[in-house]
Amino acid sequence: MSDSTAELWQAYGTMKRVLEDLNRLGRDFGEELRQLGFDYTSESVYSLGTNHLVMKRHHSWLFSSSARGDGLGPFKFAAAFVYFEKDPGQWKVHPQRPEAWFFIAETSRRPGTENTAKWIPTFFAEEDRRCYTPEPCLNQILEYAYFGPEEKWNAVCFGVELGEIDSLAKLRELVVKPLVAAAAVASVTWNRTKQADASAHSA
C-alpha cells in the first residue's frame, strides 16, 4: 500500500470513529430525555446526507412525542444538532469550532411526510437571530419564539462546544437536566400563549 493510500485509510478510520461517537451522542440525548420521563418515542429521524462525497457541515437527530397525522395540539419534539460549519445565511457562535446544540420544542406545523430533522438547521438562519432570548451564545439556556401568520414555534435550547461533552454523565449534567428544567418553566408560558390565541379566535 502506498504512503498516500495508507494515510487515506487512516483518515477514513479516524473519521468513522468520530461519526460513530457523534451518532451515539444523538441517541444518548434521546435516551436521557426518556429516562427523565419525556416520552419522545413516537418517532426518531435524522437528517439525510448529500449525494456528493463531501464532508457534511451539520447533522440532526430529532425525536418526537406527537404522531404525524393526529392533528391534535402542537407537534412536540426534541433534537440534537452537531454543527461543524454554517451554510450561507446561517449564524454560528464560533465559526471555526464544532458545536453541539440541543432542543426541546413544539410547533403548530404539521409535518406530513417530510423529514422533520431538516427543520433543525432552520433555527440557525441569520434572520431568526431576533427570535432568541438572550442573543445566541454557548453554555446558556436560550428561548426561541417565532409567531408567523401560518405557524408558531417555541423552543428552549442549549449549545456547547462539541468537545465539552466527553461522557454520558457530562451530557446529562451539563445539557439534559438544565434543558428539561427550562422546558418545564417555558411550557407554562407556551400554554398561556395558546390559551390567549384560542380566546382571541373565539371572541
Buried (B, 14 or more C-beta within 10 A) or exposed (E): EEEEEEEEEEEEEEEEEEEEEBBEBBBBBBBBBBEEEBEBEBBBBBBEEEEEEEEEBBBBBBBBBBEBEEEEEBBBBBBBBBBBEBEEEBBBBEEEEBBBBBBBBBBBBBBEEEEBBBBBBEBBEEEBEEBBEEEBEBEEBBBBBBEEEEEBBBBBBBBBBBEBBEEBEEBBEBBBEBBBEBBEEBBEEBEEBBEEEEEEEEE
